[in-house]
Amino acid sequence: MSRLRDKIGLVTGGSSGIGLATAHAFVREGAQVIITGRDSRTLLEAEAELGGRATSICADHAVRADNVRVSQTILERFGRLDIAFLNAGVGGPASVEDATEEHFDRIFDTNVKGTFFLVQELSRLMGPGGSIVLNSSIAPYGGAPGTSMYSAAKAAVRVFARGFSADLIHRQIRVNAIAPGPIDTPIFARYRKDPADLEKHMERLRSFVPAGRLGLPEEVAEAVVYLASDASAFVIGTELVIDGGASEAPHAAPIYLRS
Ligand SMILES: NC(=O)c1ccc[n+]([C@@H]2O[C@H](COP(=O)([O-])OP(=O)(O)OC[C@H]3O[C@@H](n4cnc5c(N)ncnc54)[C@H](OP(=O)(O)O)[C@@H]3O)[C@@H](O)[C@H]2O)c1
């Protein structure tokens, strides 16, 4: 298929999980893709896995100077940007009772500040038909222990899709968000080092999904391709939920059906 033929696309956090699956989908759909990440080793492995239509830029999106450098590098190498998936994000449980300021800054600097200032830079490279997709989450839909910082940050990302749309539509640049439910990626293992604790957490997540399973990164990638492509030309400022029914039909989840 070639829904993104000849597009120049950026996927932040493209070395793992949802970002890597989306980078694969962009390449499959005919785009040239640029991926980013902080760890140069995994980034280069991902670039090699993606093949000749992929290139990588090592960057920390929590750092403003890195966002400027990413944008300048894309301009120098490709002359423009057509689509951007701002996916890089961090989480990790932290209760209001014991969370640290350092944890707060890490979550907000990457997910919120990084998203804002990277869009500021990237939008300058985009022309009419440009499409920006932000990665939010269903986490803000309801309170869960230890998620207040992450949920607040992702709520900001969702709201950015509305505000950025209002700011950029006069240049025919669209901005939308996706809101994934629990997706099977390495993100959970980053914060839960004990295998038994991790498995217990994953089982708990599965029990809250009416579909009875975690989502696949490839299923999220399909939604991003749609929002990035011209097929969604009249879709602006919205949020597309990919969560196996967790937010719209929660009481059909296994946890409620157990007798
Ligand atoms: N998995 C889920 O259930 C789920 C649900 C809803 C939303 N999300 C969101 O989806 C996004 C991707 O998550 P994932 O599950 O695919 O996680 P993942 O497998 O841990 O991938 C995260 C990616 O982001 C990169 N990254 C993290 N912080 C970065 C930074 N400051 N600068 C540059 N790159 C950075 C990571 O590479 P480095 O570590 O090398 O930097 C990695 O490539 C996140 O925004 C997450 O909040 C995930």
The ligand as an SDF file (V2000), in Angstrom:
LIG
                    3D

 48 52  0  0  0  0  0  0  0  0999 V2000
    2.1770    1.0440   26.0690 N   0  0  0  0  0  0  0  0  0  0  0  0
    1.0470    1.5650   26.5140 C   0  0  0  0  0  0  0  0  0  0  0  0
    0.2170    0.8660   27.1280 O   0  0  0  0  0  0  0  0  0  0  0  0
    0.7260    3.0100   26.2650 C   0  0  0  0  0  0  0  0  0  0  0  0
   -0.5880    3.4400   26.4590 C   0  0  0  0  0  0  0  0  0  0  0  0
   -0.9220    4.7660   26.2310 C   0  0  0  0  0  0  0  0  0  0  0  0
    0.0650    5.6420   25.8000 C   0  0  0  0  0  0  0  0  0  0  0  0
    1.3370    5.2040   25.6250 N   0  0  0  0  0  0  0  0  0  0  0  0
    2.3240    6.1700   25.1760 C   0  0  0  0  0  0  0  0  0  0  0  0
    2.8930    5.7240   23.9770 O   0  0  0  0  0  0  0  0  0  0  0  0
    4.2220    6.2580   23.8600 C   0  0  0  0  0  0  0  0  0  0  0  0
    5.1760    5.1390   23.5090 C   0  0  0  0  0  0  0  0  0  0  0  0
    5.1130    4.1830   24.5380 O   0  0  0  0  0  0  0  0  0  0  0  0
    5.5740    2.6690   24.3680 P   0  0  0  0  0  0  0  0  0  0  0  0
    4.6460    1.8820   25.1780 O   0  0  0  0  0  0  0  0  0  0  0  0
    5.8120    2.3360   22.9430 O   0  0  0  0  0  0  0  0  0  0  0  0
    6.9430    2.7440   25.2060 O   0  0  0  0  0  0  0  0  0  0  0  0
    8.4340    2.2350   24.9510 P   0  0  0  0  0  0  0  0  0  0  0  0
    8.4340    0.9060   24.2900 O   0  0  0  0  0  0  0  0  0  0  0  0
    9.0810    2.3860   26.2780 O   0  0  0  0  0  0  0  0  0  0  0  0
    9.0100    3.3070   23.9200 O   0  0  0  0  0  0  0  0  0  0  0  0
    9.2650    4.6230   24.3030 C   0  0  0  0  0  0  0  0  0  0  0  0
   10.1130    5.2690   23.2240 C   0  0  0  0  0  0  0  0  0  0  0  0
   10.2890    6.6470   23.5330 O   0  0  0  0  0  0  0  0  0  0  0  0
   11.6870    6.9390   23.5920 C   0  0  0  0  0  0  0  0  0  0  0  0
   11.8590    8.0180   24.5480 N   0  0  0  0  0  0  0  0  0  0  0  0
   11.4320    8.0760   25.8400 C   0  0  0  0  0  0  0  0  0  0  0  0
   11.7620    9.2600   26.3790 N   0  0  0  0  0  0  0  0  0  0  0  0
   12.4020    9.9650   25.4220 C   0  0  0  0  0  0  0  0  0  0  0  0
   12.9780   11.2580   25.3730 C   0  0  0  0  0  0  0  0  0  0  0  0
   12.9870   12.0650   26.4430 N   0  0  0  0  0  0  0  0  0  0  0  0
   13.5430   11.6660   24.2210 N   0  0  0  0  0  0  0  0  0  0  0  0
   13.5760   10.8520   23.1420 C   0  0  0  0  0  0  0  0  0  0  0  0
   13.0360    9.6320   23.1140 N   0  0  0  0  0  0  0  0  0  0  0  0
   12.4690    9.1920   24.2510 C   0  0  0  0  0  0  0  0  0  0  0  0
   12.3350    5.6090   23.9730 C   0  0  0  0  0  0  0  0  0  0  0  0
   13.6980    5.5060   23.6010 O   0  0  0  0  0  0  0  0  0  0  0  0
   14.9050    5.8470   24.6390 P   0  0  0  0  0  0  0  0  0  0  0  0
   14.5530    5.2130   25.9430 O   0  0  0  0  0  0  0  0  0  0  0  0
   16.1300    5.3070   23.9850 O   0  0  0  0  0  0  0  0  0  0  0  0
   14.9150    7.3270   24.7260 O   0  0  0  0  0  0  0  0  0  0  0  0
   11.4990    4.6570   23.1310 C   0  0  0  0  0  0  0  0  0  0  0  0
   11.9150    4.6800   21.7910 O   0  0  0  0  0  0  0  0  0  0  0  0
    4.5100    6.9720   25.1750 C   0  0  0  0  0  0  0  0  0  0  0  0
    4.2810    8.3470   25.0250 O   0  0  0  0  0  0  0  0  0  0  0  0
    3.4940    6.3680   26.1270 C   0  0  0  0  0  0  0  0  0  0  0  0
    3.1830    7.2210   27.1900 O   0  0  0  0  0  0  0  0  0  0  0  0
    1.6880    3.9100   25.8410 C   0  0  0  0  0  0  0  0  0  0  0  0
  1  2  1  0
  2  3  2  0
  2  4  1  0
  4  5  1  0
  4 48  2  0
  5  6  2  0
  6  7  1  0
  7  8  2  0
  8  9  1  0
  8 48  1  0
  9 10  1  0
  9 46  1  0
 10 11  1  0
 11 12  1  0
 11 44  1  0
 12 13  1  0
 13 14  1  0
 14 15  2  0
 14 16  1  0
 14 17  1  0
 17 18  1  0
 18 19  2  0
 18 20  1  0
 18 21  1  0
 21 22  1  0
 22 23  1  0
 23 24  1  0
 23 42  1  0
 24 25  1  0
 25 26  1  0
 25 36  1  0
 26 27  1  0
 26 35  1  0
 27 28  2  0
 28 29  1  0
 29 30  1  0
 29 35  2  0
 30 31  1  0
 30 32  2  0
 32 33  1  0
 33 34  2  0
 34 35  1  0
 36 37  1  0
 36 42  1  0
 37 38  1  0
 38 39  2  0
 38 40  1  0
 38 41  1  0
 42 43  1  0
 44 45  1  0
 44 46  1  0
 46 47  1  0
M  CHG  2   8   1  16  -1
M  END
$$$$
